[in-house]
Structures are given as structure tokens and as C-alpha cells.
Amino acid sequence: MLEQLLIFTRGGLILWSCKELINALKGSPIDNLIQSCLLEERSSAASYNYDGPGAAYTLKWTFHNELGLVFVAVYQRILHLLYVDELLAMVKREFSEIYDPKRTVYNDFDETFRQLRKEAEARAEELKKSKQVSKPLSNGKKQGQVQKTGFEGGNMKKSEGALANDGGDGDNRKGRKLENGHSNGNHVDIGGSKANGSVNSVENTSSNGGAFDVNKLQKLRNKGGKKTETVVSKGSKVEPKKKVTKKNRVWDDSPRQEKLDFTDSVGENGDHIEVVAADHGDSMMDKEEILSSESESEEDEEEGKDSKPETKKNGWFSSMFQSIAGKANLEKTDLEPALKALKDRLMTKNVAEEIAEKLCESVAASLEGKKLASFTRVSSTVQAAMEEALVRILTPRRSIDILRDVHVAKEQGKPYVVVFVGVNGVGKSTNLAKVAYWLQQHKVSVMMAACDTFRSGAVEQLRTHARRLQIPIFEKGYEKDPAVVAKEAIQEATRNGSDVVLVDTAGRMQDNEPLMRALSKLISLNKPDLVLFVGEALVGNDAVDQLSKFDQKLADLSSSPSARLIDGILLTKFDTIDDKVGAALSMVYISGAPVMFVGCGQSYTDLKKLNVKSIVKTLLK
């Protein structure tokens, strides 16, 4: 049964809702749809599943881009309503005919909707009857034939012909795709199928003509693998080879350095001499990047001067659709070439293929049916829509001000706890030290917790950073439970009055369940204020897999009902990627968490904020 159907503008004004559907929606499925799909450029999805308190809904929607309207239908997920897509299309068509931007009340649409709903339900009933009448094929496969089967509940059926024409309505339904082709546990494949036509099966056939011959390979190795042996006469003496030592490189006329030794000095008893914390300068986190509009315009002018009219490859949108200008309404066929070029451009910038495709589909959904202004190219319209979408995605939905949250936690008498997680070798310990140095500059007392009790040398590495920055460190050595070590570190920080505890964890692959279970235990037991995922800016498609599986594992393995997921992202090695900045977009899109820090070097000051405008400009350049 349909729970609710709403019509509202893109600005959020509800124009009409079905008054007959008096069932009150549990939770807030419409708000979640707007926040999670429509605002996050995920509107290309077919449906959205909402899990609320005591309710599980499926939401489907469609747009009228020219009028700026959104049509949303809500129904129970357990029900597979076949007529929802068709009902939305009919409501969209009828409501657009009576829509007036000056009107806000449409009570006269109630009777129209009632008729449309009855018509859609009647068609759904006829569809069920036609599926029951259809004769099932025999379940046994004949030898040499391939039979397409849909499996649902263990029953397999297939119709022999197309649907019967029912009073002219069949023409409207012809070629319409059914999302839910199963009812009462039976999956039905509808359409003109060649039930009696047999095709030769090639999957189960095998030939031995191309078999691998081990003897032949061994003969080839014996022929080409003979080694020449050097024969030494008895009277001759073989002189031992002198060991070649590498000489230090001398640059210009500078004096020669005897040894480059940057290790700490050691006392007589083997103890390390205390190192005085040096001033490494101001962190780049507190420096704002300024993009000069004049320099951008100059670059564009230079590119325009250098470009030749004969070449067609200069720029990615400059010469694609000059013939299409001033078109009345944009259609999908008009947008496809521009979106294909846009997708290729995003993938060259290291955006994951799946994310680039979804973004292009979302932009197409937002532009289809819109009027194109005169003297405006499709390419520039698509680029402007994509730029707006990228800015909206990369801009954090909620503000995470660590310094403000640290002071709030300090007033409550407890330390602010940050846990650094991620895969192996991305730079968690190094960037933890950078964050500690940035907090030190803002007069915040920091303590490190060495909870990487798995990797050899991890505790010593963090100890070195702590000694350089003159920061206390809590450690218990190796082969200890990281969750217990973190808990004791937080208790120690509470006694000592430390403002922030930075917890270093072991690197783990997203598929390693034992280590992911240990991480989930650490987070559930200590309830940190911030969970930072540390990821490389070098990754492409793997970024989607890493973040999605980290979130999924933390949710599945959590012992508490409200699982704690990733709150923010720290991107490392950003100085090594040139213009391949797509990993930032992929990570934010797949997780919804903002990029809070960007590591751009190897010193403690090389930590900065993500410049959204700069990233968007680089992606679309």
C-alpha cells in the first residue's frame, strides 16, 4: 500500500500531498531523502531505502526540471508495488499541466490523483493475472540449450509471449521496464522470448587442442638457458675482486662533509640525551590560500591565444557543441556527448569510475527538460551544473571545528579523543604528529597514545615524534590489546589534565576481519570524539572500496546499537599528485565525511585545509 505521495518545489515548498493516505510516516524519510540523495548529487539512483524507528520505507522520485518540481512516493519496503513508477509519471504529466508558480494550494488535484491511482492499480492487477495465466516452462534443461532463468524463492518461470493488449492501454505500457518482476516468490521474465529456440551452449565445452605442454617448455628452457662456464687454468691465479665503495657526491666547490648523521646523541650509558623542541615555523593550517581571479583570467586568455582553430582537441568542451545553441529543451541525447567527455575528464583526474558515472547521471537528471538560454552552449551549461554539484559535495554538511570542540570538552573536565585509522603505509603516525604540532601552536596540551601494538617499530616511531615535539606519550609496548591501551591513555590524560589524546592505531586492510574487529572494539569501548580516516591522495578506485568497507565493518562489528562510523578524512601525500586530485572527491562522495586535513609534505608544518574552489577548478580544468 502506498504510504504517501508528495509534490514540492526544489526550494522545499510542499505544493500538494495526498490527504487520503492518512498513515503518518514514522521517522523522517523525506528529510533523509533530501539530505542523503538530492543534496548529495545521488539523484540518479532508482530508489532510496529508509530505515527508521519501527519502519522500513522505499522512496522513489522523479523531477520536472523545467518547472523545478520534485515528485516523491513512499511505500513499505516489504511491499513490491509495481505501479509506483507509472503512477509518478502520470502524476508528473497531469500536475505539470495545471501548475502555476503563483499558486501554493492545489486541492483540485485530489480527484485527478484518485483516478490516476485507480488506473495504475488496475493495470497492476491485470499484470498479476497475466503472469498467473502464463504457462511455465519445464524446469529441466535440455542438452545443447541455454535457458534464461530468474531465481527468487526457489521457483523459476518464464512467459511465452508478450502482454496482451487491454483496450489501448497496452501501447502505453509497451517497452516499459518493470523494476520488480517477482510476486509471491516467483520471478517472471516478461517479454517476447524465444522459448523454443535452442542455441549451442559454449560455456561447458572445452577443447584440448590448446593444452599446455610441460615437456615442450622444458626443452625450450634447456636450449636457451645454457650458461657459459669460465675455465681457469691451473697455473693462473685468480685475483680477488676489490670491493667498490660508493663515494660521496661533491656539489660545486662546497667543502666535503664527512658524514651525514641526523640521529639523536647518545650518552655514556646508552641513554638518549634530551632533545630541545625546535620551532619548525607556523603550520599551514592557519594560512589561507588565495586564488587570484586576475591570474585565472590571464591563464584563460593565454590558452585562448595559443589555441588554433584547426585543432579540435584543445580544451575538453571548447568545440563540442557549437552547433547547438538556443535549444528549447535539453534532451538526454543532447547531454550524452558532453557528459561522456566530462566523465573521461574526471577519470583522468583520478576520480573513481563509479563515482564519475554517478555524478554525470545526477547532472543529467538535473538538466534534462530544462530550457537552454539563447547563445548558450550545452557544454557550458553542463560544466556549470557539474561545478555547482562538486562544490556542494565537497563543502562539509556540518562544521567540525576541532579547536572549539576541544575547549568544550575541557570545560566538561574530559580530554578530546581523536582516533586515526586507515590502511597500511598511508602515513597515520606522521600526520598524527603534524596534527599534534598544529594543536601545540594553539596552546593545546596534547598526549599521544601508542596503540599500534602490531607493527614492529611503531612505538619507537611515535616515541621519536613525541621527543621531537616535547609531547608526552603513553605506551605499553607490543602484543597488548589496543582498546585497553587507549582506555588507560585516556584515564592518564584525565589525571594529568591533557586537553587532547591522539590515538595511533595499526594499519589494516579493509578485508582483514580480525583487525577490523579489534578496531571496532577500540572505538566502541573508548567512544572517541573524532574518528579520522587517513587515506592516500594517490588512490583511485580503491578509495571507494576502502572507505565503504571501513564504514560497513565498523557498523557490522559494533557491539552497541548505534554504530560509530568515520567522522572525517585526512588526505596524505597531496604534494605528489599534481592535478590528480580526484581521490578527495571519491572519498567524500562515498562516505559523506568531510576532508578535514591535507598532508602536503614531510615536515611538521606541512598540514593544511582543503581548498574546495581549488579542487573543483583542477577537476574541471
C-alpha positions, 0 to 999 in steps of 0.5 A: 500500500502506498504510504504517501505521495508528495509534490514540492518545489526544489526550494522545499515548498510542499505544493500538494500531498495526498490527504487520503493516505492518512498513515503518518510516516514514522521517522523522517524519510523525506528529510533523509531523502533530501539530505542523503540523495538530492543534496548529495548529487545521488539523484540518479539512483532508482530508489532510496531505502529508509530505515527508521524507528519501527519502519522500513520505507522505499522512496522513489522520485522523479523531477520536472526540471523545467518547472523545478518540481520534485515528485516523491512516493513512499511505500513499505519496503516489504511491499513490491508495488509495481505501479509506483513508477507509472503512477509518478509519471502520470502524476508528473504529466497531469500536475505539470499541466495545471501548475502555476508558480503563483499558486501554493494550494492545489486541492483540485488535484485530489480527484485527478490523483484518485483516478490516476491511482485507480488506473495504475492499480488496475493495470497492476492487477491485470499484470498479476493475472497475466503472469498467473495465466502464463504457462511455465516452462519445464524446469529441466534443461535440455542438452545443447540449450541455454535457458534464461532463468530468474531465481527468487524463492526457489521457483523459476518461470518464464512467459511465452509471449508478450502482454496482451493488449487491454483496450489501448492501454497496452501501447502505453505500457509497451517497452516499459521496464518493470523494476520488480518482476517477482510476486509471491516468490516467483520471478517472471521474465516478461517479454517476447522470448524465444522459448523454443529456440535452442542455441549451442551452449559454449560455456561447458565445452572445452577443447584440448587442442590448446593444452599446455605442454610441460615437456615442450617448455622444458626443452625450450628452457634447456636450449636457451638457458645454457650458461657459459662456464669460465675455465681457469687454468691451473697455473693462473691465479685468480685475483680477488675482486676489490670491493667498490665503495660508493663515494660521496657526491661533491656539489660545486666547490662546497667543502666535503662533509664527512658524514651525514648523521641526523640521529639523536646523541647518545650518552655514556650509558646508552641513554638518549640525551634530551632533545630541545623542541625546535620551532619548525615555523607556523603550520599551514593550517592557519594560512589561507590560500588565495586564488587570484581571479586576475591570474585565472583570467590571464591563464584563460586568455593565454590558452585562448591565444595559443589555441588554433582553430584547426585543432579540435582537441584543445580544451575538453568542451571548447568545440563540442557543441557549437552547433547547438545553441538556443535549444528549447529543451535539453534532451538526454541525447543532447547531454550524452556527448558532453557528459561522456567527455566530462566523465573521461575528464574526471577519470583522468583526474583520478576520480573513481569510475563509479563515482564519475558515472554517478555524478554525470547521471545526477547532472543529467537528471538535473538538466534534462527538460530544462530550457537552454538560454539563447547563445548558450552552449550545452557544454557550458551549461553542463560544466556549470551544473557539474561545478555547482554539484562538486562544490556542494559535495565537497563543502562539509554538511556540518562544521567540525571545528576541532579547536572549539570542540576541544575547549568544550570538552575541557570545560566538561573536565574530559580530554578530546579523543581523536582516533586515526585509522586507515590502511597500511603505509598511508602515513597515520603516525606522521600526520598524527604528529603534524596534527599534534604540532598544529594543536601545540601552536594553539596552546593545546596540551596534547598526549599521544597514545601508542596503540599500534601494538602490531607493527614492529617499530611503531612505538619507537616511531611515535616515541621519536615524534613525541621527543621531537615535539616535547609531547608526552606519550603513553605506551605499553609496548607490543602484543597488548590489546589496543582498546585497553591501551587507549582506555588507560591513555585516556584515564592518564590524560584525565589525571594529568589534565591533557586537553587532547589524546591522539590515538595511533592505531595499526594499519589494516586492510579493509578485508582483514576481519580480525583487525577490523574487529579489534578496531571496532572494539577500540572505538566502541569501548573508548567512544572517541570524539573524532574518528579520522580516516587517513587515506592516500591522495594517490588512490583511485578506485580503491578509495571507494572500496576502502572507505565503504568497507571501513564504514560497513565493518565498523557498523557490522562489528559494533557491539552497541546499537548505534554504530560509530562510523568515520567522522572525517578524512585526512588526505596524505601525500597531496604534494605528489599528485599534481592535478590528480586530485580526484581521490578527495572527491571519491572519498567524500562522495562515498562516505559523506565525511568531510576532508578535514586535513591535507598532508602536503609534505614531510615536515611538521608544518606541512598540514593544511585545509582543503581548498574546495574552489581549488579542487573543483577548478583542477577537476574541471580544468 
